[in-house]
Amino acid sequence: MVEGSMTQGAGQGPVVRTDTVRDFRVPAYVHQAGRLGEEAGRPGAEPGRFGDETARLGQVTSRFGDEPEPEGYTPTQRDLPVINRGDTVQVTVPAQDPAPEPTRGDAPGPLYVVGDVHGYLDELLAALREQGLVDAEGTWCAGNARLWFLGDFTDRGPDGIGVIDLVMRLSAEAAAAGGYCKALMGNHELLLIGAKRYGDTPVNSGAGTATFQAAWLLNGGQKSDMDRLQDHHLQWMSRLDAIELEDDHLLMHSDTTAYLDYGDSITSVNDTIREALTRNDADECWDLFRKFTKRFAFRDQGGPEAVRELLAAYGGSRVVHGHSPIPYLLGEVGSEDGEDGSGPQVEGPHVYADGLAVAMDGGVTMAGKLLVRRLPLDN
């Protein structure tokens, strides 16, 4: 097997910065009265220019001559008396009550994660319903709950575009309800983007010449997905984050340390990968795909240390990932292409690497299960 409305929170495009406008000059009339008084008293000042004006500013004449001011007349600002410091009255202002403590409704909702889906739309809907996240019609019904997909929406299964459409719709519905539904970039998203953009264009694979089209077909690419793939699907996939931190869980798609090649912070990793995809370079896109296809970095003897390296760089106390099917991590034999249905049954996430890593790819393309689970896990 290989790896935020239309956009999501963390998945937005780069911020466009505008130059600072430096010509914020103060209009002359702001200081006109002060300058007039000063200039009028200077030697050589023109009497005709400032004399009348200073007289008008220095003396307040009656607007009504010898007649009394009309009832209800309100003087303009220049007629208002000057209040000296000793004329003011000290008023005690009562202390305000402290801001109310956040109510239970203000707290973040429960956090859920979804493993690799690979086009199995019906299984996804069933798993979301089981967790109370969508209703019988597949509509978001979880209020302020938070839901993260760990990537790999397409390929191998029958309806990858249907899965993407569902995730995009749930993102809008969850946001309207006070929660959110977001998604990470998987290596199969990179593969589908490359197959659509570059097709049979040769790329440097490190082991000779390859093409995205051939790799996509080899790894379960479905013609029906390619036929239905539209620009807004590509834009949405291209803007996905690669790694995020939620409630002390470091969420990522691939069980690899390749993320460290792209930055020393979560923001820098996500920005670097998004910017690479905007450059429209086939070799650069292939290098991304190749690195995030790597797996098993946390499985063997050096696994706990590899996890700690990621946690030290990006934060969190536990990594939660997809990508590598749990039967593979357990050393079981199975066909990822679904040709052999005799593989082990997967009932839940796999916690390993001294308890520092949680695998969420239940192997739905084999004899496993599409996993949707609430974090933190009971164990």
C-alpha positions in Angstrom: 0.0 0.0 0.0 1.2 3.5 -0.7 0.2 7.5 1.2 -8.2 22.2 7.4 -16.6 24.4 3.0 -14.0 23.2 0.3 -10.9 24.1 2.4 -10.3 23.3 6.0 -8.8 25.4 8.9 -5.2 24.3 8.8 -5.5 23.7 5.0 -5.8 27.2 3.7 -3.4 28.6 1.2 -0.4 30.8 2.2 -1.2 34.3 3.6 -0.8 37.0 1.0 1.1 40.0 2.5 0.7 43.5 1.2 3.3 46.2 1.5 2.8 48.8 4.2 1.5 52.1 3.0 4.1 54.6 4.2 2.4 57.8 3.1 0.0 58.2 6.0 0.6 62.0 6.3 -1.3 63.9 8.9 -3.6 66.4 7.1 -2.5 70.0 7.5 -5.8 71.2 9.0 -5.3 69.0 12.1 -2.7 71.4 13.4 -4.0 74.5 11.7 -5.3 76.3 14.7 -2.1 75.9 16.7 0.1 77.0 13.8 -2.1 80.0 13.2 -1.7 81.2 16.7 2.0 80.7 16.7 2.6 82.2 13.3 0.5 85.3 14.1 2.8 86.2 17.0 6.0 85.8 15.0 7.9 88.9 13.8 7.0 89.6 10.2 3.8 87.6 10.2 1.3 88.9 7.7 -1.4 90.8 9.6 -4.0 90.2 7.0 -3.3 86.5 6.9 -3.5 85.7 10.6 -4.9 88.7 12.5 -8.6 88.1 11.9 -8.2 84.4 12.5 -6.5 84.8 15.9 -9.1 87.3 17.0 -11.8 84.8 16.1 -10.1 82.0 18.0 -9.1 84.1 21.0 -12.5 85.9 21.5 -15.9 84.4 21.6 -18.5 86.8 20.3 -22.2 86.5 20.7 -23.8 84.8 17.7 -27.0 86.8 18.4 -25.7 90.3 19.1 -27.6 92.0 22.0 -30.5 89.5 21.7 -30.7 86.7 24.3 -29.8 83.2 23.2 -32.8 81.3 22.0 -34.3 78.7 24.3 -32.7 75.3 23.8 -29.6 76.7 22.1 -26.5 74.4 22.5 -23.2 76.2 22.0 -20.6 74.8 19.7 -17.3 73.4 20.9 -15.5 76.7 20.8 -18.2 78.2 23.2 -17.8 75.4 25.8 -16.2 76.5 29.0 -12.7 75.2 29.8 -12.8 72.8 32.8 -9.7 73.1 35.0 -8.3 70.2 36.9 -9.7 71.4 40.2 -13.2 71.7 38.8 -13.6 68.0 38.2 -15.6 65.7 40.4 -14.1 62.4 41.4 -16.6 59.6 40.7 -16.1 56.1 42.1 -16.7 53.5 39.5 -17.9 50.2 41.0 -15.7 47.2 40.2 -17.1 45.0 37.4 -17.8 41.4 38.0 -15.1 39.1 36.6 -15.7 37.5 33.2 -17.8 34.3 33.6 -16.0 31.0 33.5 -16.4 29.1 30.2 -19.5 26.9 30.3 -19.4 23.3 29.3 -20.7 24.2 25.9 -17.6 26.4 25.3 -15.2 23.4 25.8 -13.9 21.6 22.7 -16.0 18.6 21.7 -14.7 15.0 21.8 -11.9 14.1 19.4 -12.2 11.3 16.8 -9.8 9.9 14.2 -10.5 7.9 11.0 -8.0 5.5 9.5 -7.4 4.9 5.8 -10.7 4.7 3.8 -9.5 3.8 0.3 -12.8 4.3 -1.5 -14.9 2.2 0.9 -17.7 4.8 1.2 -20.4 2.4 2.6 -18.0 1.1 5.3 -17.1 4.6 6.2 -20.7 5.7 6.6 -21.4 2.7 8.8 -18.4 3.4 11.0 -19.3 7.0 11.4 -22.9 6.1 12.3 -21.6 3.6 14.8 -19.7 6.4 16.6 -22.8 8.7 16.5 -21.1 11.2 14.2 -23.6 11.0 11.3 -27.3 10.1 11.2 -29.0 7.5 9.0 -28.8 9.9 6.0 -25.1 10.5 6.5 -25.6 14.0 7.8 -23.4 15.4 10.6 -25.2 15.0 13.9 -22.3 15.2 16.5 -22.6 18.9 17.4 -19.2 20.3 18.4 -17.3 17.0 18.0 -13.9 17.1 16.3 -13.1 14.6 13.5 -9.8 14.1 11.8 -9.3 11.8 8.7 -5.7 10.5 8.5 -5.6 10.5 4.7 -5.8 7.9 1.8 -9.4 8.5 0.6 -9.1 6.9 -2.8 -7.7 3.9 -4.7 -8.3 0.2 -4.2 -11.9 0.7 -3.2 -15.0 1.4 -5.4 -15.8 5.1 -4.6 -12.9 7.3 -3.7 -14.4 10.5 -5.1 -17.6 9.7 -3.1 -15.4 9.6 0.0 -13.8 13.0 -0.8 -17.2 14.5 -1.5 -18.5 13.2 1.9 -15.5 14.6 3.8 -15.9 17.9 2.2 -19.6 18.0 3.0 -19.1 16.9 6.6 -16.5 19.7 7.0 -19.2 22.3 6.2 -21.9 20.6 8.3 -19.6 20.2 11.3 -18.5 23.8 11.2 -22.1 25.0 11.1 -22.8 22.9 14.2 -19.8 24.2 16.2 -17.5 21.3 15.6 -15.1 20.5 12.7 -14.2 17.7 10.3 -10.6 18.0 8.9 -8.3 15.8 6.9 -4.6 15.1 6.5 -2.6 14.5 3.3 -2.0 10.8 2.6 0.4 9.4 0.1 -2.5 8.3 -2.1 -3.6 11.9 -2.4 -0.1 12.8 -3.6 -0.4 9.8 -6.0 -3.7 10.9 -7.4 -2.6 14.5 -7.8 0.5 13.4 -9.7 -1.5 11.0 -11.9 -3.9 13.7 -12.9 -1.3 16.5 -13.4 1.6 14.6 -15.0 0.1 11.3 -16.4 2.9 9.5 -18.3 5.5 12.2 -17.9 8.8 10.4 -16.9 10.1 11.2 -13.4 13.3 10.3 -11.6 12.3 7.5 -9.3 15.7 6.7 -7.9 15.5 3.3 -9.5 15.1 4.3 -13.1 12.4 6.1 -14.9 8.8 5.9 -13.6 5.5 7.7 -14.2 2.7 8.7 -11.9 0.2 7.1 -14.1 1.9 3.7 -13.9 2.4 4.0 -10.1 -1.3 5.0 -9.6 -2.6 2.0 -11.6 -0.1 -0.3 -9.8 -1.4 0.8 -6.4 -5.1 0.4 -7.0 -6.0 3.5 -9.0 -9.7 3.3 -10.2 -10.7 4.6 -13.6 -14.1 5.7 -12.2 -12.3 8.0 -9.7 -10.1 9.6 -12.4 -13.2 10.1 -14.6 -15.0 11.9 -11.8 -12.0 13.9 -10.5 -12.6 17.6 -10.8 -10.6 20.7 -10.2 -12.2 21.4 -6.8 -11.2 18.0 -5.6 -7.6 18.6 -6.7 -7.5 22.0 -5.0 -8.9 20.5 -1.8 -6.3 17.7 -1.7 -3.5 20.1 -2.5 -4.3 22.3 0.5 -4.5 19.5 3.1 -2.1 19.6 6.1 0.4 16.8 6.4 0.7 16.8 10.2 -1.2 18.3 13.1 -1.3 18.3 17.0 -4.6 17.8 18.7 -5.0 17.2 22.5 -1.4 16.0 22.8 -1.8 13.6 19.9 0.5 14.1 17.0 -1.6 13.2 14.0 0.1 12.1 10.7 -0.6 9.7 7.8 2.6 7.8 7.4 4.6 5.9 10.0 7.8 7.5 8.9 10.2 10.1 10.1 10.3 11.7 6.6 8.3 14.7 8.0 11.5 15.9 9.6 12.9 16.5 6.1 10.4 19.3 5.6 10.7 21.4 8.7 11.3 21.7 12.4 7.8 22.7 13.3 4.3 21.7 12.3 3.7 25.0 10.5 6.9 24.7 8.5 6.2 21.1 7.4 2.7 22.0 6.2 3.8 25.1 4.4 6.8 23.4 2.7 4.6 20.6 1.4 1.9 22.9 0.2 4.4 25.2 -1.5 6.0 22.2 -3.2 2.7 21.2 -4.7 2.1 24.7 -6.1 5.3 24.7 -8.0 3.9 22.1 -10.4 7.2 20.2 -10.6 6.7 16.5 -11.4 10.0 15.3 -9.9 9.4 17.3 -6.7 5.9 15.9 -6.4 7.3 12.4 -7.0 9.9 12.9 -4.2 7.1 13.8 -1.8 5.1 10.7 -2.8 8.1 8.5 -2.5 9.1 9.7 1.0 5.5 9.4 2.4 5.2 5.9 1.0 7.8 4.7 3.5 6.6 2.8 6.5 7.4 0.8 9.6 9.7 3.4 11.2 8.1 2.8 14.6 7.7 -1.0 14.4 11.1 -2.5 15.2 13.7 -2.1 17.9 14.4 1.5 17.1 10.7 2.4 16.8 10.3 4.1 20.2 13.3 6.3 19.5 12.0 7.3 16.1 8.6 8.3 17.7 10.4 10.3 20.4 12.3 12.2 17.7 9.1 13.3 16.0 7.5 14.2 19.4 10.5 16.2 20.4 10.3 18.2 17.1 6.5 18.7 16.8 5.1 18.2 20.3 2.6 15.7 21.8 3.0 12.6 23.8 1.8 10.0 21.3 1.8 9.6 17.5 -1.5 8.5 15.8 -1.0 7.4 12.2 -2.5 5.5 9.3 -0.8 4.1 6.2 0.5 0.8 7.4 -2.3 -1.8 7.8 -2.3 -3.3 11.3 -2.0 -6.9 9.9 1.3 -5.8 8.4 2.5 -4.2 11.7 1.6 -7.5 13.4 3.6 -9.5 10.9 0.6 -11.3 9.5 0.3 -12.2 5.9 -2.4 -10.6 3.8 -3.0 -9.1 0.4 -3.5 -5.3 0.4 -5.3 -5.6 -2.9 -8.1 -7.7 -1.4 -7.2 -10.9 -3.3 -6.9 -12.9 -0.1 -9.8 -12.6 2.3 -8.3 -15.0 4.8 -6.3 -12.3 6.7 -6.7 -11.6 10.4 -9.7 -9.7 11.6 -8.9 -6.3 13.1 -11.2 -5.0 15.9 -9.4 -1.9 17.0 -6.3 0.4 16.8 -2.9 -1.1 17.5 -0.8 0.5 20.3 2.9 -0.2 20.0 6.4 1.4 20.2 6.3 1.4 24.0 2.9 2.9 23.9 4.0 5.9 22.0 2.3 5.0 18.6 -1.2 4.2 17.6 -1.9 2.6 14.2 -5.3 3.4 12.8 -5.3 1.6 9.4 -7.4 -1.4 10.1 -6.8 -2.8 6.6 -10.2 -2.3 5.1 -8.9 -3.4 1.7 -8.0 -6.8 3.2 -10.0 -8.7 5.8 -9.7 -5.8 8.3 -11.9 -3.0 9.4 -12.3 0.7 8.7 -11.5 2.2 12.1 -13.2 5.3 13.6 -12.2 5.8 17.2 -12.4 8.5 19.9 -9.2 9.7 21.5 -7.7 9.2 23.9 -8.1 5.4 23.7 -9.2 3.6 26.8 -5.8 1.8 26.9 
